[in-house]
């Protein structure tokens, strides 16, 4: 719990220097979680209403591989269609509720930000949502069909009879699309950690090779195909964004250092 205490102390730094008890911080956290759960449920209900349309979108990547492939997928349980609809509504709800989740988390962290940093809150939320949706869309339109195509043809070359289930396909598609969408959130996370002071330019530049390695590993896990073009498409943009974020944190460190020097000078004058 030491890291939690450390964060709560950091959270108070710009909150009018008012020290809150630990339980007050926990109460704020509890309400943040409640709001996130409520908005998630609402978006899930909304998505469930359009489950037939969502299933139609799931069929399109399969049809790109083989027009008859969507009709070959089966369900193996009585409640299979309903359970798949629930899973689909859950993930669609996450996508729709994502900007609200980011806002609620930012609102919880807000006391730890200065007035100048708070001005970047709305653009940061928009950027986080845009990067997430961009990652999901790219994975859905290109990476998912190419990955399915590879496994489909590989099974054919091995003379295996394909009997894919909707459960297996949906789990695979959700993992790939949402995994790439979350991977695209790396720049926002790095900049946020830089704003909060948990990482600095020196740390990021020293650990840069490890960051690149992790990105490459995650790209290989998210899209497990031997196609080098797919791998490059996944990894290179994230690596470039990560490098940009390192230098953005450098600018943050410079501004923070300059602000500290100005505050020290003003204290000396006083």
JOQUI-V45129 format. One line per field, one symbol per residue. ss: DSSP state (@ for helix, = for strand, . for the rest). phi: phi as a letter, one per 30 degrees, with the letter a starting at -180 (. if undefined). A space follows every 50 residues. Layout:
# JOQUI-V45129
ss: ???
phi: ???
This chain:
# JOQUI-V45129
ss: .@@@@@@@@@@..........@@@@@@@@@@@@@@@@@@@@@@@@@@@@. @@@@@@@@@@@@@@@...@@@@.=.....@@@@@@@@@@@@@@@@@@@@@ @@@@@@@@@@@@..@@@@..@@@@@@@@@@@@@@@@@@@@@@@@@@@@@@ @@@@@@@.......=@@@@@@@@@@@@@@@@@@..@@@@@@@@@@@.... @@@@@@.@@@@@@@@@@@@@@@.....@@@@@@@@@@@@@@@@@@@@@@@ @@@@@@@@@@@@@@@@@@@.
phi: .ddddddddddddcchhcdcdedddddddddddddddddddddddddddc dddddedddddddddaecdedddbccbdcedddddddddddddddddedd dddddddddeedcdddddddddeddddddddddddddddddbdddddded ddddddddicddbdcddddddddddddddddddddeedddddddddidbb ddddddceedddddddddddddbdbdddddddddddeddddddddeddde dddddddddddddddddddd
